[in-house]
Structures are given as structure tokens and as C-alpha cells.
């Protein structure tokens, strides 16, 4: 994945399905459990991406830097 692709919509219409699945995954969790789920998800997705430069670019984009 090219760093210039960060933020580009790659899910299209499936983005709504992802959001619904994410919200379902958080149902019934406490704030702390939700935070742990998010942390685990970030680590799993970072491992899937597998490119530290791309991950750093995504972190900067998420912070708005």
C-alpha cells in the first residue's frame, strides 16, 4: 500500500457494513472493554498492513498532522 493512498475510500458501499460490524462488536462493552477492543483491532490491522511507513502515515493522518 502506498502512503499516498492513506485516507482514500477503499471500502466504498461496504464502509457502512464495516461501521455496523464495528458498532455491533462494541455493544454491551464497558468503556475500558471498548478501548481494549479498539487497541486489539488497531494491532491486528497494523499487522495485516505490514508496512511500518504506511502505518506511521496512517497514525499521522488519524491525528490530523
C-alpha positions as a Markdown table, in Angstrom:
| # | Residue | x | y | z |
|---|---|---|---|---|
| 1 | Unk | 0.0 | 0.0 | 0.0 |
| 2 | Unk | 1.3 | 3.4 | -1.0 |
| 3 | Unk | 1.4 | 6.1 | 1.7 |
| 4 | Unk | -0.3 | 8.5 | -0.7 |
| 5 | Unk | -3.3 | 6.2 | -0.5 |
| 6 | Unk | -3.9 | 6.9 | 3.2 |
| 7 | Unk | -7.5 | 8.1 | 3.7 |
| 8 | Unk | -8.7 | 7.1 | 0.3 |
| 9 | Unk | -12.1 | 5.3 | 0.5 |
| 10 | Unk | -11.2 | 1.7 | -0.3 |
| 11 | Unk | -14.4 | 0.1 | 1.1 |
| 12 | Unk | -17.0 | 2.0 | -0.9 |
| 13 | Unk | -20.5 | 0.9 | -0.1 |
| 14 | Unk | -19.1 | -1.8 | 2.3 |
| 15 | Unk | -18.0 | 1.0 | 4.6 |
| 16 | Unk | -21.4 | 1.1 | 6.0 |
| 17 | Unk | -21.3 | -2.6 | 6.7 |
| 18 | Unk | -17.9 | -2.2 | 8.4 |
| 19 | Unk | -19.3 | 0.6 | 10.6 |
| 20 | Unk | -22.3 | -1.6 | 11.6 |
| 21 | Unk | -20.0 | -4.5 | 12.4 |
| 22 | Unk | -17.7 | -2.3 | 14.4 |
| 23 | Unk | -20.7 | -0.9 | 16.4 |
| 24 | Unk | -22.0 | -4.4 | 17.0 |
| 25 | Unk | -18.6 | -5.5 | 18.3 |
| 26 | Unk | -18.8 | -2.8 | 20.9 |
| 27 | Unk | -22.3 | -3.5 | 22.0 |
| 28 | Unk | -22.5 | -4.2 | 25.7 |
| 29 | Unk | -18.9 | -3.4 | 26.4 |
| 30 | Unk | -17.7 | -1.0 | 29.1 |
| 31 | Unk | -15.6 | 2.0 | 28.1 |
| 32 | Unk | -12.5 | 0.1 | 29.2 |
| 33 | Unk | -13.5 | -3.1 | 27.2 |
| 34 | Unk | -14.3 | -0.9 | 24.2 |
| 35 | Unk | -10.9 | 0.7 | 24.4 |
| 36 | Unk | -9.2 | -2.7 | 24.6 |
| 37 | Unk | -11.2 | -3.9 | 21.6 |
| 38 | Unk | -10.1 | -0.8 | 19.6 |
| 39 | Unk | -6.4 | -1.4 | 20.6 |
| 40 | Unk | -6.5 | -5.0 | 19.6 |
| 41 | Unk | -8.2 | -4.1 | 16.3 |
| 42 | Unk | -5.5 | -1.5 | 15.6 |
| 43 | Unk | -2.8 | -4.0 | 16.3 |
| 44 | Unk | -4.4 | -6.7 | 14.1 |
| 45 | Unk | -4.9 | -4.3 | 11.2 |
| 46 | Unk | -1.4 | -2.9 | 11.6 |
| 47 | Unk | 0.0 | -6.4 | 11.4 |
| 48 | Unk | -2.2 | -7.0 | 8.3 |
| 49 | Unk | -0.8 | -3.9 | 6.6 |
| 50 | Unk | 2.7 | -4.9 | 7.5 |
| 51 | Unk | 4.4 | -1.8 | 6.3 |
| 52 | Unk | 5.7 | 0.5 | 9.1 |
| 53 | Unk | 6.0 | 3.6 | 6.9 |
| 54 | Unk | 2.3 | 3.2 | 5.9 |
| 55 | Unk | 1.3 | 2.6 | 9.5 |
| 56 | Unk | 3.1 | 5.8 | 10.6 |
| 57 | Unk | 1.4 | 7.7 | 7.8 |
| 58 | Unk | -1.9 | 6.4 | 8.9 |
| 59 | Unk | -1.2 | 7.4 | 12.5 |
| 60 | Unk | -0.3 | 10.9 | 11.4 |
| 61 | Unk | -3.5 | 11.1 | 9.3 |
| 62 | Unk | -5.6 | 9.9 | 12.2 |
| 63 | Unk | -4.0 | 12.7 | 14.4 |
| 64 | Unk | -4.6 | 15.3 | 11.7 |
| 65 | Unk | -0.9 | 16.0 | 11.4 |
